[in-house]
Amino acid sequence: MTLLVAVLVWAVARPRGLPEAVLAVPTAALAVAVGLVSPGHAWEEIQRLGPVVGFLAAVLVLAHFCDVEGLFTACGAWMARRAEGRPVRLLASVFVLASLITAVLSLDATVVLLTPVVLATATRMGVEARPHLYACAHLSNTASLLLPVSNLTNLLAFTASGLTFTRFAALMALPWLVAVIAEYLVFRRFFDRELTAPLPSPGPAGPAAPLPLFALVTVGCTLAGFVLASAVGISPAWAALAGALVLAGRALARRKATPLAVVRSAAPAFLAFVLALGVVVRAVVDHGLADALRRVLPGGTGLLALLAVAALAAVLANLINNLPAVLVLLPLTAGAGPGAVLAVLIGVNIGPNLTYAGSLATLLWRRIAQQRGHRIGLGEFTRLGLLAVPAALVPAVAALWLSLNVVGY
């Protein structure tokens, strides 16, 4: 457990801006060398995570080159025009875009690419940026419930659940919608003063930006590829790779990117961190954590059991980060069926909105906000989380239970 804590603290602090993998990879090697995890178990974990990490790399490249094509610039222009100088309308626009971008292009796209656009749009309009800034953080977690590609935790749960791509999406559609609406209602109440404050002179909306049709068509074809690949028993990662290659190839051909930029867009250091973290978590699991959790995990797939599983997952995500939490919990719940696995997913995706350390996405969001001169208050973030997490988690689990009984699996 000490090694896991050290890896997570490094990932939170990132001294001198060094990548998370700088400590995680040697720590994983040390865990194997001293016998905390056997070489066989370490290799088994790497093999299990390998396809998921490859899928993530392709999605990251796809999102990056959507930005190169101008997708997020167009999003900013649309938000400004749609808001018409009204903060409430801007918040609604942010919720719509962040929810869709998170679901389709992954939470990393919302954190890294949409957050700066939202901040620039709020500044240009002359409105208080905090509600819209916090919305990017919360929706990068909460709105990632919908598709297997929306979050690394989803990819892991998708593999463990045994569901097809379309069945996963069908079961999570209602929980996703319910959770996003609950978050919006909490935000409207929590930031009522900022959202209803009169604006003496609203800033200009700015010119319209052309829609990047090539990027939109590529993303649409990639999503269709996910469905078709899953239906015929092929890994959806191949569809993600095809979409990434199309956009990256176009950027290379038009000299808008270099081969090195394509490699960097896949975040290889972060991918190495994920693999190393999996090995470290396996060491913790092998030394008693799995047995302890197995004793407290409820059995069954009733509503109360699913709520208990999601609550436990949310608590664990805030204690050790959501990625280690899902790595620990999935092997323990997979035997109970897709319902328990998806309840874990709800807990580890919504729960991290309570603390900075709950997810790596939130940590990255905080760093981006601070780099642009926005101070994030721990107290305010926590107060908002204390309201939003239970308000979204409980109805989302209830919606999952309903979907399981209506849609089936």
N, C-alpha and C positions, 0 to 999 in steps of 0.2 A: 504493500500500500504506500510505503514511503516513496518508492520509485515513481508510482503513478502520480502522487501529489507533486513531486518535483517536476515531472514532465508538464503537468497542467499549469503549475505556477509559472514555469518558463513560457508556456504558450500565452498566458495572460500578460506577463510583463514584457516579453520579447526584448531583453536588454540590447541596447544599441541597434534595435531594429532587426536583429538576427532572426532567421526563420525558425519556426517551431521544431523543424527536423534536426536542428543543430544539437539539441540535447536528447530528443526522443530516439533517434537512431542509435547513438552510443548506449543509451539506457536499455534499449531492447537487446542489444548485443551483450551487455553486461548481465541482464537477466538470464540469458541463455548460458553464458559462460559460467556463472556461479550456480547454475542448477535450479533457479527459481521457476524456470519453465523448460521443459525438455526440447531438444532440437526438433523432435517429431511434432510436438504440439505447436511450436513456433511456425514451422513450415506449413502445418495444417491451417493455421490462422491466416498466413500470408496467401495461401491458395484460396481460402474462402473469401478474402477481401479483394483479391486481385481483379476479378471481373468487375466488381463494384467500383474499384478505383479507376479502372479503365473507362467505365461508363461516365464517371464523374469528370474525368479529363476531357472527354469528348464534349460534354455539356458545357464545361467552362470555356472551351474554344468556341463553341457555337455562340454563347452569350457574348463573348468578347468581340467577335466579328459582326454580330448584330449591332454593337455599339459603333464599330468602324463604319458600318453602312449608314449610320445616322438614326437608328431606331430610337435611341434615348433622347436625342436632340428633338426629334419629332414629338416624343412624349411630353417633354417640357413645354413645347409650344402649345400642344393641345391642352395641357393643364392650365396654362395661363389664360388661354382664350375661354376655356370652359368656366373658369372661376369668376371672370368678370369683376375682379377686385374684391370678391367676397371670400373671407377666410373659410367659412363653412363649405362653400362650394369647392374650394381648393382641397380641403380635407377629404371630401367625398371623391374627388378626382384622384387624389393620392391613394385612397383605399382601393379604388377600382384598378388603377394601373399596377400598384404594388402587389395586389392579390393575383392578378393575371400573370405578371412577369415572374413572380415567385413560383407560381404553379407550373408555368411552361418552361422557363429558362433557369430555374433553380433560385434558391434564396441568395446565392452569391451575386447574381445579377442585380437583385434589389439592393443589396447592401453596398456593393462596390460601384455600380453604374447608375442606379436610379437615385440613391441618396444625394449625391452632389447635384443632380439635376433638380431635385425637389428643393434643396437649399437655395440654389440660384433663382429658381422661380419665386419662392417666397420673398427673397431679398428684393427682386425686381418689382414685385407687387407691393412691397412695403408692409407686409404682414408679419406677425410674430411667427418665427420659424419652428418653435418648439413642438407644437402639436403635430405638424407634418413630419418633422424629423423623427419623433418618437414613433409615428405610424410606420415609418420604414423599418425600424427595428422590430416592432411587434409583428408586423405582417411578414417579415422575412422568416419568422418562426411559425406563427399561427397559420398563415396562408400557404404553408408548404405541405399541408395535409393531403392535397388532392391527388397528385400523380406520383408514380414511383420515381420520376426524374426530378421532383421538386426539391429534394433534400438528400444528402448522403444517408441520413437515418432512414429515409423512405426506401432507398435502394437496398439497404440491409434488411428492412422489414419485408420488402417485396420478395426478396430471395427466400426468406424464412417462411413466409406465409403460404407459398405454393400456389398463389393466385395468378391468374392471367392479368395482363396490363389493363384490359377493359373491366374485368371484375373488380380489381383493386380500385380503379377510378369510380366505378358505380357504387361501391360500398362507402367510399370516402367523400363522395360529392356532397351529401347532406351534412355530415359533420363539418366539412370545410366551409360550406355556406353559413351554417349556424354559428360557427366560431367567429368568422369574419364579421357577421352582423353584430354579435355580442361585443366584439372589440370596438366596433364603431359607436355603439350606444354608450359604452364606457368612456370613450374619448370625447364624445359630445358633452357628456356631463362633466368630466374631469377638467376639460379645457374650455368650459363655457365662456369664461371671461375673455380669454384670448380670441375665441372664435366669433364673439359678438361685439367686440370693441369697434367703435366707429373709426373709419379711415378718413383722415382729412383730405388726402390726395392720393388715391390709388395709383400705383405705377402702371406704365403701359403694358399691355399684354404681349407686345412683341409680334414680329411677323410670323406668319404660318410657315412651318417647315414641311417640305415634301415628304410624303410617306415612302420609306424604303421598301418598295414592292418586292424587290428581289429577296430581301431578308425575310419579309413576311411570308412569301410563298415558300421559301426554304424551310422556315420553321413549321409552317402548316404541313408540308410534305414529310418533315421529320416526325411530327406527331402522328400522322397517318402511318408512317413506317413503324412506329412503336406498336400500334394496334395490330398491324398486319404481321409483324415479326412474332409478337406474342401468340397470335392466333395459330401460326404454323409451327410453333415450337422453336423459333430462333430467338436468340437473345436480343432484346431491344437495343443493346449497346451498339449493334451493327448499324441500326438506323441513326443513332446519335453520331456515330463516326462518319456516316455518309453526309449528314447535314453539316458537320464541322468541316469536312474536307471540301465541300462545295463552297462554303463561305470563305474559308481560309484560302482555297485555291483562287477564288475570284480576287481577293485582296492581294495575293502575291502577283497575279497576272497584271493587275492594275497598279502595281508597285506602291500599294498602300500599307504593305507589311513586308517584313523580312522573314526568312525561315526561323531565325532566332526568336522573333516576336511571336511566331506561332507556338514554338516550344514554351516560351514564357507564359503565354496565355493559358496553358494547361496546368500552371502552378505545380511544377514537378516537386518542389520542396515540400509543399503541403501534402501532396500525394504520398511522399516518403514518410511524412509525419503520421498520416493515417495508418499506414502499414505498421510502422513502429509502435504506434499507440495500441494497435490491436494485439501485438505480441505482449506488451506490458500489461494490458488488461487481462490477457489470458493467464499470465503469471498470478495476478491477484485472484482471479476466479479459481485457479488450481489450488490456492492456499486458503480457502475457507469462505470467500465472499459468496460463492454460488450456494454453498450449503446454508449459509445464514439467510440469504434471500429466499431460498426454496421453502424455508420454514414459515416465512411470513406471507408468501404469495398465496392469494386465495385460489381455490379451485372453482371450476364451473364457468359458464358463459352467461350467467344472468346479469341483469343490469347492475346490481350491487357489486358483484364480483368484478365486472368490467370497470366500474368506478374506482374500486379499491386498487386494481392493477394500474390504472392511469394515474391515480394519486401517488402511488408508490414510485412510479416511473418519473413523475414530475419532481418529487422530493429528491430522488437519486440524481436526477439531471442537475439540480442546483447544488448538490453536494460534490459531485465528481465530474460535472459537465455532461451534456446530453449524448455525446458520441460514445464515451466509455459506458454510460448508463445503458444505451441500447445494445452495445456489444455484450454486456453482462446479462441483460434480461431476456434477449431473444432466445437463446438456447433453453432457457428455463420455461418459456411460455409457448414455444413452437408446438409442443406436444398437445397443448390444449386447443389448438386450432387457430384459424385466421382471426377470430374475434379477439382473443387474448393478445395476439401479436399487434393488431391494429389499435387496441387499447393502450398498449405500451407506446406505440407511435404517437398517439394523441398526447400522452403524458410528457414524452421527451421533446415534442415539438411546441406545445403550448407552455409547458412548465418553465422553460428557460426565460420567459419574459419577466420572471420574478427577480432575477439577479443578473449582474453583468457576466458572471462566470458560468451562467447556465448553458450557453452555447458559444461556439467559436464565432459564429456570425455576429452575435451581439458585441463581442469584444472587438471585432473588426469594424463594426459600425461605429462604436465609440471612438476608435482611433481616427476614423475618417472625419467624424464630426469635430473632434478636437483639432485636427489639422486645418480645418476651415474656420476655426475661431469660435466654435460653439461649445460652451461648457456644459457638461452633462452632470447634473446633480444626483448623487447617490440616493438621497432622501426622496426626491421627487420620482426618480425611476422606480424605486421600491414601492412607494405609495401607489403609483399607477399600476404596478404589477400585482399588488395585493388585491386590487379591485378587478383587474382584467383577467388574471389567470383563472380564478374560480368561475368568473362569469362566462368565460369561454369554454373551459374544460368540462364542466358538468353538463351543459346542454350538448356539447359535441359528443360526449360519451353516450348520452341518451339517444342522440341521433344515430350513432353507430349501432347501438343495440336495435333500434328500429330498422335500420338498413339491413342488418343481419337477418332479421325476421321477415322482412319484405322481399329483399333482393335474393337472400340466401348466398351460400358459398359452396 
